[in-house]
Amino acid sequence: MFDLKTLMSDKVISVHRGSTIRQATKLMVESDQVFLPVVDDNNKLVGAVTEKMLIKWFANAKDKAKPVSCCMKSNVMSFEQNTGLIVVVYRFIREDLRQMPVTLNGRLVGIVKRGGVIQHLMQLKTKTDIPV
């Protein structure tokens, strides 16, 4: 039986929604991330901020001291931890994703990346020799 825990990393770099845009940018640059989940005080996933969003923010010369919630996307796709492999693969293909947060009852518990999905599919193909 597939378990998304086998694909996800539980070492997620996230930012609190009250953090400033400057803090989020610094964290993104220092950790070499292109995507940061945004969480509340209970670690509930409330949004995400990407490099592209920050580039647009700074290109428009907006205030870096504002909270990250001002520029984040609040309707963020995520996988629940019990999501099946077929759904994961389908969403990665359909949405052209690089990574996606994993939640358990709305709380951020991990992140799954495209490379991990590819690696898992290769292992399945090797074990079963059945087209995946």
C-alpha positions as CSV (number, residue, x, y, z in Angstrom):
1,M,0.0,0.0,0.0
2,F,1.3,3.4,-1.0
3,D,2.0,5.9,1.8
4,L,2.8,9.5,0.8
5,K,5.2,9.6,3.8
6,T,7.6,7.5,1.7
7,L,7.8,10.4,-0.9
8,M,7.6,13.5,1.3
9,S,10.3,15.2,3.3
10,D,9.2,16.3,6.8
11,K,12.0,18.9,6.8
12,V,9.9,21.7,5.4
13,I,11.1,25.2,5.4
14,S,8.1,27.4,5.9
15,V,7.3,31.0,7.0
16,H,4.8,32.4,9.4
17,R,2.1,34.6,7.9
18,G,3.1,37.4,10.2
19,S,6.7,37.4,9.0
20,T,7.7,40.3,6.9
21,I,8.3,40.0,3.2
22,R,11.9,40.9,3.9
23,Q,12.2,37.9,6.3
24,A,10.5,35.6,3.8
25,T,12.8,36.7,1.0
26,K,15.9,36.2,3.2
27,L,14.7,32.8,4.2
28,M,14.0,31.8,0.6
29,V,17.4,33.0,-0.6
30,E,19.4,31.5,2.3
31,S,17.7,28.1,2.0
32,D,17.8,28.1,-1.8
33,Q,14.0,27.6,-2.0
34,V,11.7,28.7,-4.8
35,F,8.5,28.1,-2.8
36,L,7.7,28.7,0.8
37,P,4.5,27.4,2.5
38,V,3.0,30.0,4.8
39,V,1.6,28.8,8.1
40,D,-0.3,30.2,11.1
41,D,0.4,29.8,14.8
42,N,-0.9,26.2,14.7
43,N,1.2,25.3,11.7
44,K,-1.9,25.2,9.5
45,L,-1.2,25.8,5.9
46,V,-2.7,29.2,5.0
47,G,-0.8,30.1,1.8
48,A,2.4,30.1,-0.1
49,V,4.9,32.5,-1.5
50,T,7.1,31.9,-4.6
51,E,10.1,33.5,-6.1
52,K,7.9,34.8,-8.9
53,M,5.6,36.5,-6.4
54,L,8.5,38.2,-4.7
55,I,10.0,39.4,-8.0
56,K,6.7,41.0,-8.9
57,W,6.4,42.5,-5.4
58,F,9.9,44.1,-5.5
59,A,9.6,45.1,-9.2
60,N,6.6,47.2,-8.2
61,A,8.8,48.8,-5.4
62,K,6.4,47.8,-2.7
63,D,7.2,47.9,1.1
64,K,9.4,45.0,2.3
65,A,8.2,45.5,5.9
66,K,4.6,44.4,5.1
67,P,3.6,40.9,6.3
68,V,4.1,38.0,3.8
69,S,0.3,37.6,3.9
70,C,0.1,40.7,1.7
71,C,1.7,38.9,-1.3
72,M,1.1,35.2,-0.7
73,K,-1.3,33.0,-2.6
74,S,-3.9,31.9,-0.1
75,N,-5.6,29.2,-2.2
76,V,-2.7,26.7,-2.2
77,M,-3.0,23.2,-3.5
78,S,-1.8,20.5,-1.1
79,F,-1.9,16.8,-0.6
80,E,-3.4,15.2,2.5
81,Q,-1.0,12.7,3.9
82,N,-3.2,9.8,2.9
83,T,-3.4,10.8,-0.8
84,G,-2.9,7.9,-3.2
85,L,-0.1,7.6,-5.7
86,I,-2.3,7.8,-8.8
87,V,-3.7,11.2,-7.6
88,V,-0.2,12.5,-6.7
89,V,1.1,11.5,-10.2
90,Y,-1.9,13.0,-11.9
91,R,-1.7,16.3,-10.1
92,F,2.0,16.6,-10.7
93,I,1.4,16.1,-14.4
94,R,-1.8,18.2,-14.8
95,E,-0.7,21.1,-12.7
96,D,3.0,21.1,-13.9
97,L,4.2,21.2,-10.3
98,R,7.7,21.2,-8.9
99,Q,6.6,20.5,-5.3
100,M,3.5,20.5,-3.2
101,P,2.9,20.8,0.6
102,V,1.6,17.8,2.5
103,T,-0.9,18.3,5.3
104,L,-2.5,16.2,8.0
105,N,-5.8,17.7,9.1
106,G,-4.8,21.0,7.5
107,R,-1.5,21.2,9.3
108,L,1.7,21.3,7.3
109,V,3.6,18.0,7.8
110,G,5.8,17.7,4.8
111,I,6.6,18.5,1.2
112,V,6.7,16.3,-1.8
113,K,8.9,17.1,-4.8
114,R,8.7,16.1,-8.4
115,G,12.1,14.3,-8.2
116,G,10.8,12.1,-5.4
117,V,7.8,11.1,-7.5
118,I,10.0,10.3,-10.4
119,Q,12.3,8.2,-8.3
120,H,9.4,6.3,-6.7
121,L,7.9,5.6,-10.2
122,M,11.3,4.3,-11.4
123,Q,11.6,2.0,-8.4
124,L,8.1,0.6,-9.0
125,K,8.9,0.0,-12.7
126,T,12.1,-1.8,-11.8
127,K,10.4,-4.0,-9.2
128,T,7.4,-4.9,-11.2
129,D,8.6,-4.4,-14.8
130,I,5.1,-3.2,-15.5
131,P,4.6,0.1,-17.4
132,V,3.7,2.8,-14.9
